[in-house]
Amino acid sequence: DADELAARRFFDAWSAGDPAAARRWGTSAAIEQIFDLPAARAAELRFTGCTPTEAGYSCRWTSPEGASLTLAVTGSGDAARVTSATYAPAR
């Protein structure tokens, strides 16, 4: 889905340890939030989908152990940008 592109590319940039690539898809605040997490964590996370929100959409990755990463995206298409990255560790 085209609306998932910004979130997926942002996630891929983080998992590759490439903040410069992440700048194309996310805001400075979101980049700071996600790059505070070790990129190695990406290996445990699987994309579970996006849901519409008032501002755009929310995309989520989860691990089998229950950890989750939620990327909030504002806008759509070429104007879509990840505006926040929230990680919740497994309980």
Residue pairs with C-beta under 8 A, 6 or more apart in sequence:
1 50
2 76
2 77
3 50
3 56
3 57
3 73
3 76
3 77
3 80
4 50
4 57
4 59
5 80
6 25
6 26
6 73
6 80
6 81
6 82
7 25
7 50
7 57
7 59
7 71
7 73
7 80
7 82
8 47
8 59
9 21
9 24
9 25
10 22
10 25
10 26
10 30
10 34
10 71
10 82
10 85
11 42
11 47
11 61
11 69
11 71
12 21
13 19
13 20
13 21
13 22
13 24
13 25
14 22
14 34
14 35
14 37
14 39
14 42
14 85
15 39
15 42
15 43
16 39
17 39
19 31
19 35
22 30
22 31
22 34
22 35
23 31
25 80
25 81
25 82
26 34
26 81
26 82
26 83
26 85
27 81
27 82
27 83
29 83
29 84
30 71
30 72
30 81
30 82
30 83
30 84
30 85
33 84
33 85
33 86
34 69
34 71
34 85
34 87
37 69
37 85
37 87
41 67
41 69
41 87
44 63
44 64
44 65
44 67
45 61
45 62
45 63
45 67
45 68
45 69
46 61
46 62
46 63
47 59
47 60
47 61
48 60
48 61
48 62
49 59
49 60
50 57
50 58
50 59
50 60
50 73
51 57
51 58
51 60
53 72
55 72
55 74
55 83
56 72
56 73
56 74
56 75
56 76
56 80
57 73
57 76
58 70
58 71
58 72
58 73
59 70
59 71
59 73
60 68
60 69
60 70
60 71
61 68
61 69
62 68
62 69
63 90
65 90
66 90
66 91
67 87
67 88
67 89
67 90
68 87
68 88
69 85
69 86
69 87
69 88
70 85
70 86
70 88
71 82
71 84
71 85
72 82
72 83
72 84
72 85
72 86
73 80
73 81
73 82
73 83
74 80
74 81
74 83
75 81
